């Protein structure tokens, strides 16, 4: 008899849009403003919970633009007492912290990024802003997410990669509208 190896597959659980999401963002925004006082240049609600009508994993994604951009221990020391844990992503010039409740429920992702004059032109912000003014794309994105959530995936990264084609198309439109060059959303490399 042969050995059967079973891969653990994850199921993506999506929630319908909730009016509580922008409130949860605003509450955390106020806390972060107090915590990082003079360093804070921008705090933006990004990701699917930032777009009215969009289904999402109920995790509030936040971009914190800071200047100066300190080394990692500075942020870990301030965020750890609030329940944030560092997530190694391998990305440079960005620290990701995730927050969970005492029951283990994932509630927030905080991306700490250096502030510069191009901060508001980051692909994630352009994507959010473009979807906010395109309800037809929100419907299309919801359909894509529902389809992906109905099939077992090996990792959260697989789910993200499966959405990349749609995200790339929207970011391409948003960047074109802003007069910006095309940029690959997955690798963040500028294409000629």
Helices and strands as residue ranges (DSSP letters): H 20-36, G 37-39, E 40-46, G 48-50, E 60-66, H 72-80, E 84-87, E 94-100, E 106-114, G 119-121, H 123-132, H 135-149, H 156-177
